[in-house]
Amino acid sequence: MNTPVTLGLVDTDELSRVFDALWMLRKEGKTLPGIVVFCEGGKRRWWIPGDKLSILITGDAADFVGAYRLPLTIVANAGRQGASNGAVTYTVNGDAVTGLMVTADSMRGRQVVSCEAVPVPEHPRAEFVAGFASAKLSGKDLSWTVFAGAHPPFESMMLEEDDERRSPDHFTMTIEKKRFTVTSDWTDAGMYNMIGSTAAVTKGSGSIRLDPDLLNVLSNCVDADSEWTVSFGLDGQTIVLESDSQYIVSQLTKVPVYEMKKRVLKALERDKFEHREVGTTKIGVRVDGVPVSVEMFVREGDESPLLGLSTVIVREANESPDLLREINAHNKAGSLTKLWHENGKVLLGIDLLLDNLSVLTSRLRHLARVAKNLNGMLEPFAAEAALPSKRRGRRKKKTETQPAVWE
């Protein structure tokens, strides 16, 4: 490429939006290889990809081919307040042999740094397979509601330091009919609940628990003058913030089951267990030759997730009296493991709470040892005839009595 490619004249508003996003990530210590600029639909697009957060900023009209990864400096220097004192024209020069250079020209002068050509990024819109809820409201209302419902109470800086006080590990967004609400619980920090709510144009209803790190995104990227749409999946994994100039997708969420799954996978990889993910909440693990199912679930009425470890002892088992006696005897013996009959099988399992994940690998090995010890012991009982099904007797009619007559 010897012909210069003009990325266009970028005004201060567009530069400021890009800078605010970059500055937020820099303050958090995030590592970014650069920012990608490309043209799509006659508009200039700035793409900031990330593991749990991606930001697509739409700029003014532009007409160029290809995509370029620019160093953050040449964009940040122009975008920071008062830096360029006006619009900036970006131009890419050079070729694959000599290398590409990007030039930023403004009324202050010129800055030149190296850059590189990259494939035009794919940035599909988020899909909510399990359904979604959304709220449309102004940037001012969105910012105020988040500030009122998720930021620390005023007294937080006035209390004496206490190691027992804990700030909340999440805040909650709730969408109901014509209402958008943000809440956070500060009682563990010695204070009170925070609730912010405002009117909104809504679709669907639901709640999502969000990581406090998302507050920086909301504070830095939400501009007051735009109309914003907040959408999230009902599975609680993804939230999308969208305006006419920004499209932000984040997985900075707090779903107890998925948080547990991450910790389980980390433990399995650390101890080099052979494993395979099965769906979103189940993992198959091979422990000393024994296949074990590891499943995350939440009990009804309890937000704390539970981890179930189980393996099949007998694949075809009749529910015979002797088999049930053997199962009950094992379960009453005070063992860590429990036996049960389900869907024509005998299973052996252990349940773990989130707080006990440190013993996960030892429990897996213990389960495998017990399973090997039981191998072949229950098959004779499982082959016996099953208990006869209970016959439903005819319900006796209640005897009708003559009501007492009061004279």
N, C-alpha and C positions, 0 to 999 in steps of 0.2 A: 504494500500500500504506500504509494508515493504521493497520492493526492490527499491533501489535508481533509479531515472529516470534522465538520463543525457540529458540535453537540447542541448548539443553540445558545441564545442569550437567556441567562437564568436570573430572574429578578430576586430581590431581597426576601420577599415572602417565601418563595420556594426554597431558597438557600437556608432560611431560618428553620423551616420545617425539617429539612435534612439534618441541619446542625443539631437541633434539639434531640433528635433520635440518637445521633452519634455521641453527643455529650452524655446522655443518659447511660449508654452502654459503657462509655469510658469510665464514668464514675463507679460503675459496678465492677470494673476490672475485667470486662469481657474481651476476649481476643477475636478480632475481626481481620481477615486477610485484605479487606478493602470493601468498597461499595461498588456495585455493578450498575451502570447506566445503559439504558437501551431505549429504543423507540417502539411503541406499540399503539395502534389505533390513532396515529397522528399526534400522540402525546409522549413526552419524555417521562420515563419511569426510573425511579431510583430503588434499587432492590438491596435490602439488608437481610441476608438469610441467617438463620441460627438454629440451634438444636431445639429449644423450647419456645423460641420467639422469632417471628419473621415479620418484617415491615416492608410494605410496598408503598412508595410515595409517588403520586401522580403530579407531574409538573405541567408546564405550558406546552403549547403546540411545538412540535419538532419534526424533522424529516431527515433521518440518517439511517444507515444500514449497519447491522451488527451490534455487538454489546462489548463494553469495555469495563474492566475492573480498575478503578481509580484508587490511588492511595488516599487514606482518610484526610491527610493533611491539606491537600489542595482543595478539598470540599469544605473542611472545617474552618480553614483560615478565611475563606470567603464568606462562610455562613455565620461566623461568630459576630455578635453585635458590634457594629461600627467598624468591622474589619475592612471591608471593601468600599463602603460608602456608596453603594449603588449596585447595578446589575453586573454580572460577570459572563464573559463569553468563553466557553471551553472549546478547544480545538485539539484534535489528535493528529500527530504527524509521525512520519517514519515508516519503517517496514519491518518484516520478520527478521531480516539480516542485521540491520543496524539497531533494531529495537524501537518500540513506540514511546513517544513522549506526549504528554498532555500539557497544554498551555492554558492558563487562566488569565485573561486580560480584563482589567477593570480600570476605572479612572485613577486608581492609585498606582497602577503599573502592571507588571507581568510576573507570574510565577510559573516555573516549568519543572515537572517531575516525570519520572518514567511511569508507564502504565502497561496494561496487556489486554489483548483481545481475548474474549471468552465466548462460549456458546450463549445464545440468547436463553435466559433462564426460564424454566417452566414454573409457573406459580399458580397451580389450580386453586380454585376457590374451595374452602373447607366444606366437606359434606358431613351432615349429621345423620348417620344411619339410624340411630335410635330415636329420632325426632328432635325437635329443638324448640326453644322459646326465644323471642326477640322483643326488644323495646326500642322505639325511635324517640329521641329527645334531643334538645339542644346541647351544645358543648358546655354551656354555662350550667345547665341543670345537671348534666352528667358529672361534671367536676365537683359541684357543690354537694351532690348526694354522696359521692365517694368520700369526699372530705368529712362530711357529717357522720357517715356510718362506719368508716374503716380506719381513719387516722386516730392517733392516741388522744385520750381525753386531755383537757387543758392542764389537769392536775398532775399529769405524768412526770413532768419535770420538777414538781414541787415536793415529791415524796422522798423520804430518805431511802438510800440504797438498801435493798434487802434481797439476798440470794434466793429466797423462797418465792419472790414475786416473778411471775412469768408472763411475758407478752403473748397474745394469741398467735398460734401458728397458722391461722388462716382468717379470712373474712368471707362473708357470704353475700352473693348477689341473688335476689329473688325477683322474678317477673310474675305478676298476677294481672288480672284484668285491669287495664288502664293504669297500672301502678308499677314503678321500678323502685326497689328497696335494697339498701346495702346495710349490713349489720356486722358487728364484731363484739366479742365477749371479752371484757377486760377484768372480770371478777378475779381471775387468778393473779392479776397484777395489783389487787387491792383496790380496784375502782369499780366500774359499772359497765353495763352494756351500752354500746353506741348504736343508734338507729337513724339512718337517713332515708327519706322517701320522697318521691316526686311523681307527678302525673306523667304519663307517657303513652304513646300509641303502641299497643302490644299485640303480639301473636303468640298463642300458646301460654303455658305457665310452667314454672319449675324453678329450681335453685341450683347454684353451683358454688362449691367451696374453692377459694382462690388463694394462691400463695401471696404473702405480703410483698414479695418482689414485684408483683404486677402493679403495685401502687406507683412505683417510679415511672412505669410506662404510661399510666393514666395521667400522672402529674405533668409529664414532659411532652407527651404526644397529642393530648386532646386539646384542640384549640377552641376557644369559647364561641367563635363566630360561626362555626360549622354545625350542621345537623348530623348527629351520629346515630348509628344503629348498633346496638349491643346484642349479639346472638350467642347462644351456647347450646351444646348438645345435652340432651337429657341424661346421657351417660356420664356427664361431669368431666370429660377429658379435655375439651377444647372450647375456647372462647374466641370470638371474632369481634373486633371493633372496626367499624367502617364509616368513613365520611366520603365526601366527593373527591378528596385528595389523598386519603390514606386507607390502607387495608392492612390491618394488624391481626395476625393469627398467633395465639399463644396457648401453650400447654402448661403454663404456670398455674396448675390447678392442684387441689388437694383431694384426691379420691382415696379413701383409706385402703380399699382393696388393691388399687394399682400401686400405691405407695408400698404396701406389703409385698406385692409381686416383685418390684424392683429390688427390694432387700433380699428376697428369696433367691432371685437370679444371681445377685452379687455373691451370696454365700455359696451357691452351687458352683459358680465359676471359680471362686477362690479355692475351693477344696477339690476342684477338678472332677466333679460328678458328671457322668454322661446324662444329658437331659435334652428335652425337646418341648417347646411351647405348644400347647394344644388349646386353641381359642384364646380368649382374653383373660381367663381366670384359672386356667389349669396348666400344669406342667407335668410331663412324664419324666420320671427319673429312674435310672437303673442303678441299684445299690447292691454290690456284690452279687450280681446276676439276678437279683429280685426286682421285677418291675413295680414301681411305686407311683401312685397318683398323688400329686400335691395340688390341692385345690383351695382357692381363697373365696370366702363368702362372708356375708353379713347376716347375722341372725335377726329375725324380726323384732323390732323394738330396741335394738342395740346397735349403735353406730360403730362400735369397735369390731374390726374384721377378725375372723377366725381362720386358722390354717388347718386344713384336714389332710393328714397323711394316711393313705390306705393302700392295701394290696389284697388281691384275691387269693384265698387259701383253697377253696373248693369251687370249681366253676359250675358244676351241676349238683345241686344239693336239695334233697327233699327236706321239708321242715318236720323232721321226725322228733318224737319225744326225747330219744336218747341224744340227738344232736343238740336240742335246746338245753338239755341238762349239762352237756359238755360246755356249751357257750356260757351258760350262767355260772358254772363252776370257775371257768377262766376269769370271768369279769368280777367275781367276788373274791378272787385271790389277791387283790391289791396290785395287780400288774399295771404298768404304764399303758399297756395296750388293751384294746377292747375288741371283742368279737361280736359280730351280728350277722343275721341272715337277711338278705335283701335280693329281690328279683331272682330267686333260684340260685343264689351264690352265697358263700360264706366269706366275709371280709374281715380283715384285721386292720385296726387303725389307731392313730394317736391324734389328738387335737392340740393345737398350740395357739396361744394368744399372741398378739403383736409384741407384747413386752418380753416374750420368751423366745424370740427368734434366735438369740445367741446360742441356744442348744439345738438348733434345727438339724445340723449335720449329725450330731450324736444320736438324736431321736431317729433319724433315718436309718442309721446303722443298727440301732436297737430293734427297730421294726423289722428289718431284714433278717436279723438273727432269730427273732421269735418266729417269723414266718417259716424259716428253714426248719426250726425245731418242730413246728406243727405239721410240716409236710407229710402227708400220708396218714396222719393220726385221726383226722375227722372223716375221711372218705367212707369208712364202714358205716358210721352213724348217718352220714348224708345219703347213703344208698337205701336206708330203711324207708318203709312207707311213711308218708307224711301224715300228720294229724288230720282227722276228718274235719271238714269245714263245719263251722257252727251252723246248726239249723235254726232258722228264724221261727220262733214260736208265735202263735197268734196272741196278740196283746189282749189281756183281759179287760173287759169293759168295767168302768167304774160303776159300782152299785149306786143307783139313784135312790135318794132318800126323800121322803116327803118333807118339805120345809116346814118349820114350826110356824104356827099361826098365832099371832099376838092379837088378843081381843082387847 
